[in-house]
Amino acid sequence: MNPKKKLKTYNVTYRPNENNRYKTKTITYQANDMKEAEVLFHAEHPEYKNNKSRYLEIHSPLSNYAIDRDNEKIAETPTDNNDTNNNNNTTDTIIQYKHQMKKFNILNIFKTVNEYVYHITMLIVTLIPLLLLGVVLFGDNFFLGNIVVYNIQNILDSMGGFVGIITLILIVTVFHKFYKNN
């Protein structure tokens, strides 16, 4: 059996005496929306129905937000269609399983992979200056530092002296701008 949709609470405030603006009365109605609460009020007090000059105010308390969330949950539950064998029916089981599955979004997967690649690249880029500093301070036998220095020397040698230094300065400038942006 499916649960029924819950009704919200609406407070209708009005003036019983039109001449006394300081005295008001409030009546609480259970309804689906404000219009329905207004209709219920007019059914109980028909003298307010066609009189636009009379004071009438409808309030919706904050507790209605919780009722809205409960009604959304009720709307999401699958219907049983008066079937007594609901647990043994494979179609209903499949529908319930599909209802519980989360949506597959390929953009979230690409974002996650992109973030992992970015963080691994940033880790490697931050290790390069540390390894160079280790070679300067502790010598060629520093952990993996000699490999970094050797690769930088190969870049300089392959580019030919002055051009290699310019290339190295450009690489450092690009990394520096990269660090500033991120």
Secondary structure as GFF3:
##gff-version 3
##sequence-region A 1 182
A	DSSP	beta_strand	8	14	.	.	.	ID=ss1
A	DSSP	beta_strand	25	31	.	.	.	ID=ss2
A	DSSP	alpha_helix	34	44	.	.	.	ID=ss3
A	DSSP	three_ten_helix	46	48	.	.	.	ID=ss4
A	DSSP	beta_strand	56	59	.	.	.	ID=ss5
A	DSSP	alpha_helix	63	76	.	.	.	ID=ss6
A	DSSP	alpha_helix	90	100	.	.	.	ID=ss7
A	DSSP	alpha_helix	106	138	.	.	.	ID=ss8
A	DSSP	alpha_helix	145	159	.	.	.	ID=ss9
A	DSSP	alpha_helix	162	181	.	.	.	ID=ss10
###
